[in-house]
Amino acid sequence: MKESYHIPVLLNEVIENLNIQPEGIYVDCTFGGGGHSRAILQRLNEKGRLIAFDQDEDARQNIPNDHRVV
């Protein structure tokens, strides 16, 4: 993921309030630079899943090749 694409807004607050469960399923509909998604993935185990979307082709290029991302 490109680090300079976008600075995630309220990252700590969002992650804290999501109360992420390691085996949970999460959806990021505005993937952008992937800051929030990256933080979610760090908290998921092998069974956890992240569904990531973005209408911007450049942003979709940032979606990681990770089996937990669908």
Residue frames as a rotation matrix with the C-alpha (Angstrom) as fourth column:
MET 1
0.580 0.815 0.000 0.00
0.815 -0.580 0.000 0.00
0.000 0.000 -1.000 0.00
LYS 2
-0.126 -0.592 0.796 1.23
0.509 -0.728 -0.460 3.46
0.851 0.347 0.393 -0.80
GLU 3
-0.286 -0.058 -0.957 2.05
0.951 -0.140 -0.276 5.28
-0.118 -0.988 0.095 2.43
SER 4
-0.892 -0.192 -0.408 1.70
0.197 -0.980 0.030 8.79
-0.406 -0.054 0.912 0.98
TYR 5
-0.642 0.680 0.355 -1.74
0.539 0.071 0.839 8.29
0.546 0.730 -0.412 -0.61
HIS 6
0.230 0.823 0.519 -3.86
-0.127 -0.503 0.855 9.43
0.965 -0.262 -0.012 2.31
ILE 7
-0.889 -0.415 0.195 -3.58
-0.220 0.013 -0.975 10.12
0.403 -0.910 -0.103 6.02
PRO 8
-0.312 0.827 -0.468 -6.34
0.651 0.545 0.529 8.25
0.692 -0.140 -0.708 7.87
VAL 9
-0.369 0.312 0.876 -8.70
-0.500 -0.861 0.096 10.52
0.784 -0.402 0.473 9.80
LEU 10
0.199 0.457 0.867 -9.47
-0.977 0.028 0.210 9.65
0.072 -0.889 0.452 13.45
LEU 11
-0.094 -0.300 -0.949 -7.64
-0.434 0.871 -0.232 6.34
0.896 0.390 -0.212 13.08
ASN 12
-0.934 -0.340 -0.107 -7.22
-0.055 0.435 -0.899 5.61
0.352 -0.834 -0.426 16.78
GLU 13
-0.559 0.795 0.236 -10.80
-0.684 -0.281 -0.674 6.59
-0.469 -0.538 0.700 17.61
VAL 14
0.228 0.648 -0.727 -12.26
-0.931 0.363 0.032 4.47
0.284 0.669 0.686 14.82
ILE 15
-0.298 -0.428 -0.853 -10.20
-0.231 0.900 -0.370 1.40
0.926 0.086 -0.367 15.69
GLU 16
-0.980 -0.067 0.190 -10.95
-0.196 0.107 -0.975 1.73
0.045 -0.992 -0.118 19.39
ASN 17
-0.349 0.931 0.103 -14.70
-0.771 -0.223 -0.597 2.04
-0.533 -0.288 0.796 18.81
LEU 18
0.023 0.320 -0.947 -14.86
-0.816 0.554 0.168 -0.86
0.578 0.769 0.274 16.36
ASN 19
0.172 -0.028 0.985 -13.91
-0.826 0.541 0.160 -3.21
-0.537 -0.841 0.070 19.20
ILE 20
0.148 -0.180 -0.973 -12.26
-0.882 0.422 -0.212 -5.49
0.448 0.889 -0.096 16.65
GLN 21
0.596 0.085 0.798 -12.59
-0.473 0.840 0.264 -9.21
-0.649 -0.536 0.541 17.27
PRO 22
-0.397 -0.917 -0.027 -9.74
-0.557 0.218 0.801 -11.35
-0.729 0.333 -0.597 15.85
GLU 23
-0.769 0.160 0.618 -12.13
0.466 0.803 0.372 -13.64
-0.437 0.574 -0.693 13.96
GLY 24
0.059 0.866 -0.497 -14.52
0.157 -0.500 -0.852 -10.87
-0.986 -0.028 -0.166 12.93
ILE 25
-0.186 0.003 0.983 -15.60
0.983 0.014 0.186 -9.71
-0.013 1.000 -0.005 9.49
TYR 26
-0.024 0.063 -0.998 -15.16
0.306 -0.950 -0.068 -6.01
-0.952 -0.307 0.004 8.70
VAL 27
0.353 0.234 0.906 -16.03
0.935 -0.076 -0.345 -3.86
-0.012 0.969 -0.246 5.68
ASP 28
-0.309 -0.448 -0.839 -14.13
0.269 -0.887 0.375 -0.80
-0.912 -0.109 0.395 4.46
CYS 29
0.464 0.641 0.611 -16.21
0.779 0.034 -0.626 0.88
-0.422 0.767 -0.483 1.73
THR 30
0.964 -0.254 0.077 -13.79
-0.188 -0.858 -0.479 3.77
0.188 0.447 -0.875 1.25
PHE 31
0.710 -0.690 -0.140 -10.46
0.702 0.681 0.208 1.95
-0.048 -0.246 0.968 1.20
GLY 32
0.942 -0.337 -0.002 -8.40
-0.335 -0.935 -0.119 4.92
0.038 0.112 -0.993 -0.05
GLY 33
0.098 -0.991 -0.090 -4.81
-0.797 -0.025 -0.603 4.52
0.595 0.131 -0.793 1.11
GLY 34
0.261 0.111 -0.959 -5.71
0.099 0.985 0.141 1.64
0.960 -0.132 0.246 3.38
GLY 35
-0.580 -0.572 0.581 -4.85
-0.460 -0.359 -0.812 3.21
0.673 -0.738 -0.055 6.72
HIS 36
0.025 0.673 0.739 -7.95
-0.991 0.116 -0.073 2.03
-0.135 -0.731 0.669 8.55
SER 37
0.837 0.307 -0.454 -7.87
-0.426 0.885 -0.186 -1.34
0.345 0.349 0.871 6.81
ARG 38
-0.054 -0.942 -0.331 -4.22
-0.134 0.336 -0.932 -1.86
0.990 -0.006 -0.144 7.68
ALA 39
-0.621 -0.133 0.772 -5.02
-0.744 -0.212 -0.634 -1.20
0.248 -0.968 0.033 11.35
ILE 40
0.477 0.836 0.272 -7.94
-0.867 0.498 -0.008 -3.65
-0.143 -0.232 0.962 11.20
LEU 41
0.660 -0.258 -0.706 -5.77
-0.239 0.818 -0.523 -6.34
0.712 0.513 0.478 9.57
GLN 42
-0.434 -0.880 0.194 -3.18
-0.441 0.020 -0.897 -5.97
0.785 -0.475 -0.397 12.32
ARG 43
-0.502 0.322 0.803 -5.87
-0.839 0.044 -0.542 -7.04
-0.210 -0.946 0.248 14.79
LEU 44
0.613 0.746 -0.260 -7.32
-0.789 0.592 -0.162 -9.96
0.033 0.305 0.952 12.81
ASN 45
-0.163 -0.623 0.765 -6.17
-0.408 0.749 0.523 -13.54
-0.898 -0.227 -0.376 13.08
GLU 46
-0.948 -0.318 0.012 -6.12
-0.135 0.438 0.889 -16.07
-0.288 0.841 -0.458 10.23
LYS 47
-0.491 0.838 0.238 -9.92
0.857 0.513 -0.040 -16.52
-0.155 0.185 -0.970 10.40
GLY 48
-0.017 0.463 -0.886 -10.74
0.249 -0.856 -0.452 -12.80
-0.968 -0.228 -0.101 10.37
ARG 49
-0.157 0.035 0.987 -11.84
0.986 0.062 0.155 -11.13
-0.056 0.997 -0.044 7.14
LEU 50
-0.334 0.059 -0.941 -11.78
0.043 -0.996 -0.077 -7.66
-0.942 -0.067 0.330 5.66
ILE 51
0.186 0.448 0.875 -13.98
0.958 0.115 -0.263 -6.75
-0.218 0.887 -0.408 2.71
ALA 52
-0.335 -0.455 -0.825 -12.50
0.282 -0.884 0.373 -3.70
-0.899 -0.108 0.425 0.98
PHE 53
0.359 0.505 0.785 -14.05
0.927 -0.095 -0.363 -1.44
-0.108 0.858 -0.502 -1.69
ASP 54
-0.229 -0.221 -0.948 -13.23
0.141 -0.971 0.193 1.84
-0.963 -0.089 0.254 -3.38
GLN 55
0.779 0.577 0.246 -14.57
0.347 -0.069 -0.935 3.46
-0.523 0.814 -0.254 -6.54
ASP 56
0.633 -0.635 -0.442 -11.17
-0.733 -0.675 -0.081 5.01
-0.247 0.375 -0.894 -7.29
GLU 57
0.892 -0.315 -0.325 -8.99
0.055 0.788 -0.613 2.72
0.449 0.529 0.720 -9.44
ASP 58
-0.046 -0.954 0.295 -5.83
-0.384 -0.256 -0.887 4.16
0.922 -0.154 -0.354 -7.84
ALA 59
-0.059 0.094 0.994 -7.15
-0.998 0.008 -0.060 3.28
-0.013 -0.996 0.094 -4.40
ARG 60
0.894 0.436 0.103 -8.04
-0.431 0.900 -0.065 -0.26
-0.121 0.013 0.993 -5.49
GLN 61
0.453 -0.819 -0.353 -4.39
-0.114 0.339 -0.934 -0.72
0.884 0.463 0.061 -6.45
ASN 62
-0.325 -0.585 0.743 -3.57
-0.779 -0.279 -0.561 -0.29
0.535 -0.762 -0.365 -2.73
ILE 63
0.682 0.622 0.383 -5.67
-0.731 0.565 0.384 -3.25
0.022 -0.542 0.840 -1.61
PRO 64
-0.251 -0.920 0.300 -3.16
-0.919 0.324 0.226 -5.78
-0.305 -0.219 -0.927 -0.26
ASN 65
0.088 0.150 -0.985 -2.72
-0.520 0.850 0.083 -9.32
0.850 0.504 0.153 -1.51
ASP 66
-0.813 -0.211 0.542 -3.72
-0.582 0.286 -0.762 -10.91
0.006 -0.935 -0.355 1.80
HIS 67
-0.767 0.513 -0.384 -5.94
0.280 0.807 0.520 -13.99
0.577 0.291 -0.763 2.09
ARG 68
-0.535 0.582 -0.612 -7.97
0.726 -0.054 -0.685 -12.21
-0.432 -0.811 -0.394 4.80
VAL 69
-0.505 0.331 -0.797 -8.99
-0.400 -0.908 -0.123 -9.48
-0.765 0.257 0.591 2.31
VAL 70
-0.466 0.443 0.766 -11.90
0.756 0.648 0.086 -10.35
-0.459 0.619 -0.637 0.04
